[in-house]
Amino acid sequence: MHHQSRTSYYVVNSITMYRLVSAPFLLILAVVGAIGIFKWLIAFSFLTDAVDGPLSRKYKVTSVFGARLDSVADDATVLVSIIALCILHSDFIYSHWIIIAGLLALFVIQMTAALIAYKKVTSFHTYLAKFAAVTQAIFFLLKFFDLPFGEAAFYVTCAVTGLELLEEIILVIIIPEWKSNVKGLYWVLRSNRDAEEASK
């Protein structure tokens, strides 16, 4: 890895690492009620999620470590957002607890399946996962900034996230070894079909 690539590698991973390291501090801000600071910093965390992936592809510094780090940082940011939502908008959580519990069950199934199959969490980064991340960020920011359309964004987010978790569960079942940056179920099935036809 030459100097420029090495620099780009560290810069991109530092952006991702910020998201992970800032998560506990964001949680503290939410717990103590420092909402003004919290909402802007969580917005910045979601922004870093939007830029680190494209930057890693632009400068060709994608790596297994970066993929794993990104997945953990994403989960930490979403987890902090959920906890903050419970603290700041408990009435909203209570009125939608059945849907939230359903998504949580799917997430537990997906995590359990991955740990059994791969002994570690997935880093598929499918197209659907990226779309789900966008809808989640939009929903959380609408709620934290008390903007309109939060309810509509919630249902869209739940639908997309539910589909994404189902897709990941199926991918864990049909992909025998841990892989990062899988486009999605359609592409995996098409690749498997092409491989079968080529072997005939």
C-alpha positions in Angstrom: 0.0 0.0 0.0 1.7 3.2 -1.1 1.7 6.4 1.0 -1.4 8.0 -0.5 -3.5 4.8 -0.2 -2.2 4.3 3.4 -3.3 7.9 4.3 -6.7 7.4 2.7 -7.1 4.1 4.5 -6.4 5.7 7.9 -8.6 8.7 7.2 -11.6 6.6 6.1 -11.3 4.2 9.1 -10.8 7.2 11.4 -14.2 8.6 10.2 -15.8 5.3 11.0 -14.0 5.0 14.3 -15.4 8.4 15.3 -18.9 6.9 15.1 -18.0 4.0 17.3 -16.0 6.0 19.9 -18.7 8.8 20.1 -21.5 6.3 20.8 -21.1 6.1 24.6 -20.7 9.9 24.9 -23.9 10.4 22.9 -25.6 8.0 25.2 -24.5 10.0 28.2 -25.8 13.2 26.6 -29.2 11.6 26.0 -29.3 10.3 29.6 -28.5 13.6 31.2 -30.9 15.4 28.9 -28.4 17.5 26.9 -30.7 17.2 23.9 -29.4 20.3 22.0 -25.9 18.9 21.8 -27.0 15.3 21.4 -29.2 15.8 18.3 -26.5 17.7 16.4 -23.8 15.1 17.3 -26.0 12.2 16.4 -26.8 13.9 13.1 -23.0 14.2 12.5 -22.6 10.5 13.3 -25.2 9.6 10.7 -23.4 11.9 8.2 -20.1 10.0 8.8 -22.0 6.8 8.0 -23.1 8.3 4.7 -19.5 9.4 3.6 -17.1 6.7 4.9 -18.4 4.0 2.5 -18.3 6.1 -0.7 -14.8 7.4 0.3 -13.4 3.9 0.9 -14.6 2.9 -2.6 -13.4 6.1 -4.3 -9.9 5.8 -2.9 -10.0 1.9 -3.2 -9.2 1.3 0.5 -11.9 -1.2 1.3 -10.8 -3.9 3.7 -12.2 -6.7 5.9 -11.2 -4.7 9.0 -13.0 -1.6 7.6 -16.1 -3.6 6.8 -16.3 -5.0 10.3 -15.6 -1.7 11.9 -18.3 0.0 9.8 -20.8 -2.7 10.8 -20.1 -2.4 14.5 -20.1 1.5 14.3 -23.4 1.4 12.5 -25.0 -0.9 15.1 -23.6 1.3 18.0 -25.1 4.4 16.4 -28.5 2.8 15.9 -28.5 1.3 19.4 -27.7 4.7 20.9 -30.5 6.3 18.8 -33.0 3.6 20.0 -32.1 4.1 23.7 -32.3 7.9 23.2 -35.7 7.5 21.6 -36.8 5.5 24.6 -35.7 8.3 26.9 -36.9 11.3 24.9 -40.0 9.8 23.3 -41.1 7.0 25.6 -44.8 7.5 24.6 -43.9 6.9 20.9 -42.1 3.6 21.9 -45.0 2.5 24.0 -47.6 3.1 21.2 -45.5 1.1 18.7 -44.0 -1.5 20.9 -45.4 -4.5 18.9 -43.7 -3.4 15.7 -40.5 -2.6 17.5 -40.5 -6.0 19.3 -41.0 -7.7 16.0 -38.0 -6.0 14.5 -36.0 -6.7 17.6 -36.9 -10.4 17.3 -35.7 -10.5 13.7 -32.5 -8.7 14.7 -31.8 -11.3 17.4 -32.5 -14.1 14.9 -30.1 -12.6 12.4 -27.3 -12.0 14.9 -27.7 -15.5 16.4 -27.7 -17.1 12.9 -24.5 -15.2 12.0 -22.7 -16.1 15.2 -23.6 -19.8 14.8 -22.6 -19.8 11.1 -19.6 -17.5 11.1 -18.7 -17.0 14.8 -19.0 -13.2 14.2 -21.5 -10.6 13.0 -22.2 -10.1 9.4 -20.8 -7.3 7.2 -22.8 -7.9 4.1 -23.5 -4.2 3.4 -26.2 -5.1 0.9 -28.0 -2.5 -1.1 -31.0 -3.0 1.0 -29.0 -2.6 4.2 -27.7 0.7 2.9 -31.2 1.9 2.0 -32.4 0.8 5.5 -29.6 2.8 7.1 -30.8 5.9 5.2 -34.4 5.5 6.2 -33.3 4.9 9.9 -31.2 8.0 9.9 -34.1 10.1 8.4 -36.5 8.7 11.0 -34.3 9.3 14.0 -33.4 12.8 12.9 -37.0 13.7 12.3 -37.9 12.6 15.8 -34.9 14.1 17.6 -35.4 17.5 15.8 -39.2 17.3 16.3 -39.9 17.7 12.6 -43.0 16.6 10.7 -43.6 13.2 9.1 -41.9 11.2 11.8 -44.8 8.8 12.0 -44.7 8.1 8.2 -40.9 7.8 8.3 -41.2 5.2 11.1 -43.4 2.9 9.1 -41.2 3.2 6.0 -38.2 2.5 8.2 -39.8 -0.5 9.8 -40.8 -2.0 6.5 -37.4 -1.6 4.9 -35.5 -2.7 8.0 -37.7 -5.8 8.3 -37.0 -6.8 4.7 -33.3 -6.1 5.2 -33.2 -8.4 8.3 -35.1 -11.2 6.5 -32.7 -10.9 3.5 -29.6 -11.1 5.9 -31.1 -14.2 7.6 -31.5 -15.9 4.2 -28.0 -14.8 3.2 -26.5 -16.3 6.3 -28.3 -19.6 5.5 -27.1 -19.8 1.9 -23.6 -18.3 2.1 -21.3 -20.9 3.8 -18.4 -18.6 4.7 -18.2 -15.1 6.1 -18.1 -12.5 3.3 -18.2 -8.7 3.3 -19.8 -6.3 0.8 -22.5 -8.7 -0.7 -24.8 -6.8 -3.0 -27.9 -8.7 -2.0 -29.9 -11.9 -2.3 -30.7 -11.5 -6.0 -27.1 -11.3 -6.9 -26.1 -14.2 -4.7 -28.8 -16.4 -6.2 -27.8 -15.3 -9.8 -24.1 -16.1 -9.1 -25.0 -19.5 -7.7 -27.2 -20.3 -10.7 -24.4 -19.1 -13.1 -21.9 -21.3 -11.3 -24.2 -24.3 -11.5 -24.8 -23.8 -15.3 -21.0 -23.4 -15.8 -20.3 -26.7 -14.1 -22.7 -28.7 -16.2 
